[in-house]
Amino acid sequence: MYSNNILFNKDGSAIMPAEISTKIDNFGYNAAVYQIIHDSKQLDSDGKVFIKCVARILSNFGMTRSGPFKGVKINNKGNVDGKEILLKCWVVVGAQILEMRNSILGSTYSSDRYLLELDKLEYGELLSKIWSITKQLLPFTMGKTSYGLVGASKILFSVLPEIVLPVDNSQWLGMFKTVDITDVIDRMVFEIRSWEEVTGIKFNELDSKKRVTTLPSVYNVMAMAGRHKSSF
């Protein structure tokens, strides 16, 4: 059983929807997240959208100043500089990501609530696929001083924002205390489900301006704000 410490206060009460909405309004990455949620819905077989979405998130989250993605950026002409490493990632995992994207688009589930609406079997199969893709990305995201899981989670979030939570070093080591991205996703789903049961509010509808609308994108706001809290 997981603890609720991102969406709940120390006394066990749910953080109020208005407080979460305020944190969303003050979140510094809303524009970038909105863009990748919009753009990633139409991935192409050549990986062009993948490369731009990944470059946007990596640069916005400070992952391109050093390490394996140093120099990756979207230039003034809208093209991606330093995209070679991103293209290598696409060659390895692109087909799998496209398959998952098509499954989301072709399902009868709400894309913004996808993780909560899958049945138990589908959910388990999804987590297995995410873990497999993550392991395949690690050779590209590991660096001399970089924690490979950070880059992998951000890459996957940038093109599958309905499913994956971007996780930074302090969260892997202090908040979640795991090296398994599927464990993080499972904890996130557990807590969101618990929060919705208490509040009666749909978690993905807390941003009135419709910038962060997927479950992981909203949860990310609270996870980043809660990095000072004790771990699970």
Phi and psi restraints in degrees (value plus and minus 20) as a CYANA .aco file:
   2 TYR   PHI    -109.4   -69.4
   2 TYR   PSI     135.2   175.2
   3 SER   PHI    -108.9   -68.9
   3 SER   PSI     133.1   173.1
   4 ASN   PHI    -123.0   -83.0
   4 ASN   PSI      81.4   121.4
   5 ASN   PHI    -150.3  -110.3
   5 ASN   PSI     -13.6    26.4
   6 ILE   PHI    -122.4   -82.4
   6 ILE   PSI     -61.2   -21.2
   7 LEU   PHI    -125.0   -85.0
   7 LEU   PSI     -15.5    24.5
   8 PHE   PHI    -149.9  -109.9
   8 PHE   PSI     129.0   169.0
   9 ASN   PHI     -99.0   -59.0
   9 ASN   PSI     149.5   189.5
  10 LYS   PHI     -81.0   -41.0
  10 LYS   PSI     -48.1    -8.1
  11 ASP   PHI    -103.0   -63.0
  11 ASP   PSI     -16.9    23.1
  12 GLY   PHI      72.1   112.1
  12 GLY   PSI     -24.5    15.5
  13 SER   PHI    -100.9   -60.9
  13 SER   PSI     127.2   167.2
  14 ALA   PHI     -91.3   -51.3
  14 ALA   PSI     117.7   157.7
  15 ILE   PHI     -82.3   -42.3
  15 ILE   PSI     113.8   153.8
  16 MET   PHI     -86.2   -46.2
  16 MET   PSI     123.6   163.6
  17 PRO   PHI     -73.5   -33.5
  17 PRO   PSI     -59.9   -19.9
  18 ALA   PHI     -82.5   -42.5
  18 ALA   PSI     -56.5   -16.5
  19 GLU   PHI     -87.6   -47.6
  19 GLU   PSI     -60.5   -20.5
  20 ILE   PHI     -85.4   -45.4
  20 ILE   PSI     -62.1   -22.1
  21 SER   PHI     -81.0   -41.0
  21 SER   PSI     -58.0   -18.0
  22 THR   PHI     -85.7   -45.7
  22 THR   PSI     -61.1   -21.1
  23 LYS   PHI     -84.3   -44.3
  23 LYS   PSI     -56.7   -16.7
  24 ILE   PHI     -82.5   -42.5
  24 ILE   PSI     -65.8   -25.8
  25 ASP   PHI     -80.2   -40.2
  25 ASP   PSI     -51.2   -11.2
  26 ASN   PHI    -114.2   -74.2
  26 ASN   PSI     -18.0    22.0
  27 PHE   PHI     -93.5   -53.5
  27 PHE   PSI     114.2   154.2
  28 GLY   PHI    -103.1   -63.1
  28 GLY   PSI     -24.2    15.8
  29 TYR   PHI    -134.8   -94.8
  29 TYR   PSI      -5.6    34.4
  30 ASN   PHI     -76.9   -36.9
  30 ASN   PSI     -63.1   -23.1
  31 ALA   PHI     -84.0   -44.0
  31 ALA   PSI     -64.9   -24.9
  32 ALA   PHI     -85.4   -45.4
  32 ALA   PSI     -62.0   -22.0
  33 VAL   PHI     -86.4   -46.4
  33 VAL   PSI     -62.8   -22.8
  34 TYR   PHI     -78.1   -38.1
  34 TYR   PSI     -62.5   -22.5
  35 GLN   PHI     -84.2   -44.2
  35 GLN   PSI     -63.0   -23.0
  36 ILE   PHI     -94.1   -54.1
  36 ILE   PSI     -51.3   -11.3
  37 ILE   PHI     -82.5   -42.5
  37 ILE   PSI     -61.3   -21.3
  38 HIS   PHI     -91.4   -51.4
  38 HIS   PSI     -70.4   -30.4
  39 ASP   PHI     -91.4   -51.4
  39 ASP   PSI     -56.0   -16.0
  40 SER   PHI     -91.1   -51.1
  40 SER   PSI     -30.3     9.7
  41 LYS   PHI     -87.8   -47.8
  41 LYS   PSI     -42.2    -2.2
  42 GLN   PHI    -143.7  -103.7
  42 GLN   PSI      51.4    91.4
  43 LEU   PHI     -96.0   -56.0
  43 LEU   PSI     126.5   166.5
  44 ASP   PHI    -129.0   -89.0
  44 ASP   PSI     139.8   179.8
  45 SER   PHI     -90.1   -50.1
  45 SER   PSI     -38.2     1.8
  46 ASP   PHI    -105.8   -65.8
  46 ASP   PSI     -31.7     8.3
  47 GLY   PHI      65.0   105.0
  47 GLY   PSI      -8.6    31.4
  48 LYS   PHI     -84.8   -44.8
  48 LYS   PSI     -64.8   -24.8
  49 VAL   PHI     -88.5   -48.5
  49 VAL   PSI     -59.9   -19.9
  50 PHE   PHI     -75.1   -35.1
  50 PHE   PSI     -69.6   -29.6
  51 ILE   PHI     -81.2   -41.2
  51 ILE   PSI     -61.9   -21.9
  52 LYS   PHI     -91.3   -51.3
  52 LYS   PSI     -60.8   -20.8
  53 CYS   PHI     -83.5   -43.5
  53 CYS   PSI     -64.6   -24.6
  54 VAL   PHI     -85.1   -45.1
  54 VAL   PSI     -63.3   -23.3
  55 ALA   PHI     -80.6   -40.6
  55 ALA   PSI     -59.3   -19.3
  56 ARG   PHI     -83.2   -43.2
  56 ARG   PSI     -67.2   -27.2
  57 ILE   PHI     -91.7   -51.7
  57 ILE   PSI     -64.5   -24.5
  58 LEU   PHI     -80.8   -40.8
  58 LEU   PSI     -62.1   -22.1
  59 SER   PHI     -90.8   -50.8
  59 SER   PSI     -60.5   -20.5
  60 ASN   PHI     -85.4   -45.4
  60 ASN   PSI     -54.0   -14.0
  61 PHE   PHI    -112.9   -72.9
  61 PHE   PSI      -5.0    35.0
  62 GLY   PHI      52.1    92.1
  62 GLY   PSI       7.4    47.4
  63 MET   PHI    -114.3   -74.3
  63 MET   PSI     -18.8    21.2
  64 THR   PHI    -132.7   -92.7
  64 THR   PSI     -10.6    29.4
  65 ARG   PHI    -102.2   -62.2
  65 ARG   PSI     -47.4    -7.4
  66 SER   PHI    -175.9  -135.9
  66 SER   PSI     158.1   198.1
  67 GLY   PHI      60.4   100.4
  67 GLY   PSI    -186.7  -146.7
  68 PRO   PHI     -83.2   -43.2
  68 PRO   PSI     -40.9    -0.9
  69 PHE   PHI    -126.7   -86.7
  69 PHE   PSI      -1.9    38.1
  70 LYS   PHI     -78.0   -38.0
  70 LYS   PSI     109.8   149.8
  71 GLY   PHI      72.4   112.4
  71 GLY   PSI     -29.6    10.4
  72 VAL   PHI     -91.6   -51.6
  72 VAL   PSI     107.0   147.0
  73 LYS   PHI    -184.7  -144.7
  73 LYS   PSI     139.7   179.7
  74 ILE   PHI    -112.6   -72.6
  74 ILE   PSI      97.5   137.5
  75 ASN   PHI    -100.9   -60.9
  75 ASN   PSI    -199.7  -159.7
  76 ASN   PHI     -82.6   -42.6
  76 ASN   PSI     -41.4    -1.4
  77 LYS   PHI    -109.7   -69.7
  77 LYS   PSI     -19.5    20.5
  78 GLY   PHI      65.7   105.7
  78 GLY   PSI     -13.2    26.8
  79 ASN   PHI    -115.5   -75.5
  79 ASN   PSI     141.6   181.6
  80 VAL   PHI    -120.0   -80.0
  80 VAL   PSI     101.3   141.3
  81 ASP   PHI    -105.8   -65.8
  81 ASP   PSI     128.2   168.2
  82 GLY   PHI      46.4    86.4
  82 GLY   PSI      11.7    51.7
  83 LYS   PHI    -102.0   -62.0
  83 LYS   PSI     -23.5    16.5
  84 GLU   PHI     -76.4   -36.4
  84 GLU   PSI     -63.8   -23.8
  85 ILE   PHI     -87.7   -47.7
  85 ILE   PSI     -52.1   -12.1
  86 LEU   PHI     -90.8   -50.8
  86 LEU   PSI     -56.2   -16.2
  87 LEU   PHI     -84.9   -44.9
  87 LEU   PSI     -58.2   -18.2
  88 LYS   PHI     -82.7   -42.7
  88 LYS   PSI     -59.6   -19.6
  89 CYS   PHI     -82.1   -42.1
  89 CYS   PSI     -63.0   -23.0
  90 TRP   PHI     -83.4   -43.4
  90 TRP   PSI     -60.3   -20.3
  91 VAL   PHI     -79.3   -39.3
  91 VAL   PSI     -56.5   -16.5
  92 VAL   PHI    -101.5   -61.5
  92 VAL   PSI     -63.1   -23.1
  93 VAL   PHI    -136.5   -96.5
  93 VAL   PSI     -21.6    18.4
  94 GLY   PHI     -77.0   -37.0
  94 GLY   PSI     -65.5   -25.5
  95 ALA   PHI     -82.2   -42.2
  95 ALA   PSI     -58.4   -18.4
  96 GLN   PHI     -89.2   -49.2
  96 GLN   PSI     -59.6   -19.6
  97 ILE   PHI     -87.0   -47.0
  97 ILE   PSI     -61.2   -21.2
  98 LEU   PHI     -80.5   -40.5
  98 LEU   PSI     -60.8   -20.8
  99 GLU   PHI     -81.9   -41.9
  99 GLU   PSI     -62.2   -22.2
 100 MET   PHI     -88.7   -48.7
 100 MET   PSI     -60.4   -20.4
 101 ARG   PHI     -80.5   -40.5
 101 ARG   PSI     -65.0   -25.0
 102 ASN   PHI     -85.7   -45.7
 102 ASN   PSI     -52.9   -12.9
 103 SER   PHI     -85.9   -45.9
 103 SER   PSI     -59.7   -19.7
 104 ILE   PHI     -85.3   -45.3
 104 ILE   PSI     -68.2   -28.2
 105 LEU   PHI     -86.6   -46.6
 105 LEU   PSI     -53.0   -13.0
 106 GLY   PHI    -109.2   -69.2
 106 GLY   PSI     -22.6    17.4
 107 SER   PHI    -104.7   -64.7
 107 SER   PSI     148.5   188.5
 108 THR   PHI    -111.3   -71.3
 108 THR   PSI     -19.5    20.5
 109 TYR   PHI    -103.8   -63.8
 109 TYR   PSI     133.8   173.8
 110 SER   PHI     -87.6   -47.6
 110 SER   PSI     107.3   147.3
 111 SER   PHI     -83.1   -43.1
 111 SER   PSI     -56.1   -16.1
 112 ASP   PHI     -90.7   -50.7
 112 ASP   PSI     -41.7    -1.7
 113 ARG   PHI    -138.1   -98.1
 113 ARG   PSI       3.1    43.1
 114 TYR   PHI     -73.0   -33.0
 114 TYR   PSI     -66.2   -26.2
 115 LEU   PHI     -84.2   -44.2
 115 LEU   PSI     -51.7   -11.7
 116 LEU   PHI    -102.7   -62.7
 116 LEU   PSI     -42.2    -2.2
 117 GLU   PHI    -115.0   -75.0
 117 GLU   PSI     -36.7     3.3
 118 LEU   PHI     -83.8   -43.8
 118 LEU   PSI     125.6   165.6
 119 ASP   PHI     -98.5   -58.5
 119 ASP   PSI     152.8   192.8
 120 LYS   PHI     -79.7   -39.7
 120 LYS   PSI     -62.8   -22.8
 121 LEU   PHI     -86.1   -46.1
 121 LEU   PSI     -66.7   -26.7
 122 GLU   PHI     -81.5   -41.5
 122 GLU   PSI     -61.1   -21.1
 123 TYR   PHI     -82.9   -42.9
 123 TYR   PSI     -64.6   -24.6
 124 GLY   PHI     -83.1   -43.1
 124 GLY   PSI     -60.7   -20.7
 125 GLU   PHI     -86.0   -46.0
 125 GLU   PSI     -57.8   -17.8
 126 LEU   PHI     -82.8   -42.8
 126 LEU   PSI     -66.0   -26.0
 127 LEU   PHI     -82.1   -42.1
 127 LEU   PSI     -57.6   -17.6
 128 SER   PHI     -83.1   -43.1
 128 SER   PSI     -60.7   -20.7
 129 LYS   PHI     -86.4   -46.4
 129 LYS   PSI     -61.3   -21.3
 130 ILE   PHI     -83.5   -43.5
 130 ILE   PSI     -62.3   -22.3
 131 TRP   PHI     -84.4   -44.4
 131 TRP   PSI     -59.2   -19.2
 132 SER   PHI     -83.5   -43.5
 132 SER   PSI     -65.5   -25.5
 133 ILE   PHI     -84.7   -44.7
 133 ILE   PSI     -60.2   -20.2
 134 THR   PHI     -78.8   -38.8
 134 THR   PSI     -66.1   -26.1
 135 LYS   PHI     -82.3   -42.3
 135 LYS   PSI     -55.3   -15.3
 136 GLN   PHI     -91.4   -51.4
 136 GLN   PSI     -46.0    -6.0
 137 LEU   PHI    -101.4   -61.4
 137 LEU   PSI     -44.0    -4.0
 138 LEU   PHI     -76.6   -36.6
 138 LEU   PSI     -58.2   -18.2
 139 PRO   PHI     -79.8   -39.8
 139 PRO   PSI     -44.4    -4.4
 140 PHE   PHI    -111.4   -71.4
 140 PHE   PSI     -46.7    -6.7
 141 THR   PHI    -116.9   -76.9
 141 THR   PSI     -35.2     4.8
 142 MET   PHI     -96.0   -56.0
 142 MET   PSI     119.2   159.2
 143 GLY   PHI    -156.2  -116.2
 143 GLY   PSI     158.6   198.6
 144 LYS   PHI     -80.7   -40.7
 144 LYS   PSI     -56.5   -16.5
 145 THR   PHI    -144.9  -104.9
 145 THR   PSI     -11.7    28.3
 146 SER   PHI    -125.9   -85.9
 146 SER   PSI     121.5   161.5
 147 TYR   PHI    -107.5   -67.5
 147 TYR   PSI      90.5   130.5
 148 GLY   PHI     -77.2   -37.2
 148 GLY   PSI     -50.4   -10.4
 149 LEU   PHI     -86.8   -46.8
 149 LEU   PSI     -47.8    -7.8
 150 VAL   PHI     -83.6   -43.6
 150 VAL   PSI     -72.9   -32.9
 151 GLY   PHI     -81.7   -41.7
 151 GLY   PSI     -61.8   -21.8
 152 ALA   PHI     -82.1   -42.1
 152 ALA   PSI     -63.5   -23.5
 153 SER   PHI     -87.0   -47.0
 153 SER   PSI     -55.3   -15.3
 154 LYS   PHI     -93.4   -53.4
 154 LYS   PSI     -56.5   -16.5
 155 ILE   PHI     -80.9   -40.9
 155 ILE   PSI     -67.8   -27.8
 156 LEU   PHI     -87.9   -47.9
 156 LEU   PSI     -57.3   -17.3
 157 PHE   PHI     -81.4   -41.4
 157 PHE   PSI     -56.6   -16.6
 158 SER   PHI     -87.1   -47.1
 158 SER   PSI     -42.5    -2.5
 159 VAL   PHI    -140.6  -100.6
 159 VAL   PSI     -31.6     8.4
 160 LEU   PHI    -152.5  -112.5
 160 LEU   PSI      39.0    79.0
 161 PRO   PHI     -89.9   -49.9
 161 PRO   PSI     -27.1    12.9
 162 GLU   PHI     -99.9   -59.9
 162 GLU   PSI     -34.7     5.3
 163 ILE   PHI    -143.1  -103.1
 163 ILE   PSI     -65.3   -25.3
 164 VAL   PHI    -124.6   -84.6
 164 VAL   PSI     119.3   159.3
 165 LEU   PHI    -115.9   -75.9
 165 LEU   PSI     109.1   149.1
 166 PRO   PHI     -94.2   -54.2
 166 PRO   PSI     108.5   148.5
 167 VAL   PHI    -144.5  -104.5
 167 VAL   PSI     107.7   147.7
 168 ASP   PHI    -115.0   -75.0
 168 ASP   PSI     157.8   197.8
 169 ASN   PHI     -75.4   -35.4
 169 ASN   PSI     -69.1   -29.1
 170 SER   PHI     -83.9   -43.9
 170 SER   PSI     -51.4   -11.4
 171 GLN   PHI     -94.2   -54.2
 171 GLN   PSI     -63.6   -23.6
 172 TRP   PHI     -77.8   -37.8
 172 TRP   PSI     -66.8   -26.8
 173 LEU   PHI    -103.3   -63.3
 173 LEU   PSI     -56.8   -16.8
 174 GLY   PHI    -128.0   -88.0
 174 GLY   PSI     -58.0   -18.0
 175 MET   PHI    -105.9   -65.9
 175 MET   PSI     -69.2   -29.2
 176 PHE   PHI    -119.9   -79.9
 176 PHE   PSI     -47.0    -7.0
 177 LYS   PHI      29.8    69.8
 177 LYS   PSI      35.8    75.8
 178 THR   PHI    -173.5  -133.5
 178 THR   PSI     141.8   181.8
 179 VAL   PHI    -137.7   -97.7
 179 VAL   PSI      -1.7    38.3
 180 ASP   PHI    -134.3   -94.3
 180 ASP   PSI      90.8   130.8
 181 ILE   PHI     -81.2   -41.2
 181 ILE   PSI     -51.0   -11.0
 182 THR   PHI     -89.8   -49.8
 182 THR   PSI     -49.9    -9.9
 183 ASP   PHI     -86.4   -46.4
 183 ASP   PSI     -60.3   -20.3
 184 VAL   PHI     -82.9   -42.9
 184 VAL   PSI     -66.0   -26.0
 185 ILE   PHI     -81.3   -41.3
 185 ILE   PSI     -62.7   -22.7
 186 ASP   PHI     -82.8   -42.8
 186 ASP   PSI     -61.5   -21.5
 187 ARG   PHI     -84.4   -44.4
 187 ARG   PSI     -61.7   -21.7
 188 MET   PHI     -80.6   -40.6
 188 MET   PSI     -67.6   -27.6
 189 VAL   PHI     -82.3   -42.3
 189 VAL   PSI     -63.6   -23.6
 190 PHE   PHI     -77.6   -37.6
 190 PHE   PSI     -65.4   -25.4
 191 GLU   PHI     -92.9   -52.9
 191 GLU   PSI     -59.5   -19.5
 192 ILE   PHI     -82.0   -42.0
 192 ILE   PSI     -63.0   -23.0
 193 ARG   PHI     -81.5   -41.5
 193 ARG   PSI     -63.0   -23.0
 194 SER   PHI     -83.1   -43.1
 194 SER   PSI     -63.7   -23.7
 195 TRP   PHI     -84.0   -44.0
 195 TRP   PSI     -62.5   -22.5
 196 GLU   PHI     -86.6   -46.6
 196 GLU   PSI     -55.4   -15.4
 197 GLU   PHI     -84.0   -44.0
 197 GLU   PSI     -55.9   -15.9
 198 VAL   PHI     -97.7   -57.7
 198 VAL   PSI     -63.5   -23.5
 199 THR   PHI    -111.1   -71.1
 199 THR   PSI     -46.1    -6.1
 200 GLY   PHI      54.2    94.2
 200 GLY   PSI      -7.0    33.0
 201 ILE   PHI    -127.7   -87.7
 201 ILE   PSI     122.5   162.5
 202 LYS   PHI     -98.9   -58.9
 202 LYS   PSI     101.3   141.3
 203 PHE   PHI     -81.4   -41.4
 203 PHE   PSI     -53.4   -13.4
 204 ASN   PHI     -97.6   -57.6
 204 ASN   PSI     -22.7    17.3
 205 GLU   PHI    -127.5   -87.5
 205 GLU   PSI      -1.6    38.4
 206 LEU   PHI    -101.2   -61.2
 206 LEU   PSI     -35.1     4.9
 207 ASP   PHI    -115.8   -75.8
 207 ASP   PSI      85.0   125.0
 208 SER   PHI     -84.6   -44.6
 208 SER   PSI     -41.5    -1.5
 209 LYS   PHI    -112.8   -72.8
 209 LYS   PSI     -17.5    22.5
 210 LYS   PHI      37.7    77.7
 210 LYS   PSI      22.7    62.7
 211 ARG   PHI    -114.3   -74.3
 211 ARG   PSI     -74.0   -34.0
 212 VAL   PHI    -123.2   -83.2
 212 VAL   PSI      92.0   132.0
 213 THR   PHI    -146.3  -106.3
 213 THR   PSI     -33.1     6.9
 214 THR   PHI    -109.6   -69.6
 214 THR   PSI     137.3   177.3
 215 LEU   PHI     -76.5   -36.5
 215 LEU   PSI     -69.6   -29.6
 216 PRO   PHI     -83.5   -43.5
 216 PRO   PSI     -54.5   -14.5
 217 SER   PHI     -87.7   -47.7
 217 SER   PSI     -56.7   -16.7
 218 VAL   PHI     -93.7   -53.7
 218 VAL   PSI     -64.2   -24.2
 219 TYR   PHI     -81.4   -41.4
 219 TYR   PSI     -54.2   -14.2
 220 ASN   PHI     -80.3   -40.3
 220 ASN   PSI     -58.2   -18.2
 221 VAL   PHI     -77.6   -37.6
 221 VAL   PSI     -66.3   -26.3
 222 MET   PHI     -94.4   -54.4
 222 MET   PSI     -55.1   -15.1
 223 ALA   PHI     -85.8   -45.8
 223 ALA   PSI     -59.8   -19.8
 224 MET   PHI     -89.1   -49.1
 224 MET   PSI     -56.8   -16.8
 225 ALA   PHI     -90.7   -50.7
 225 ALA   PSI     -45.5    -5.5
 226 GLY   PHI    -120.0   -80.0
 226 GLY   PSI      -3.3    36.7
 227 ARG   PHI     -83.2   -43.2
 227 ARG   PSI     -39.0     1.0
 228 HIS   PHI    -103.0   -63.0
 228 HIS   PSI     -31.2     8.8
 229 LYS   PHI     -93.6   -53.6
 229 LYS   PSI     145.3   185.3
 230 SER   PHI     -89.0   -49.0
 230 SER   PSI     138.4   178.4
 231 SER   PHI     -93.6   -53.6
 231 SER   PSI     151.7   191.7
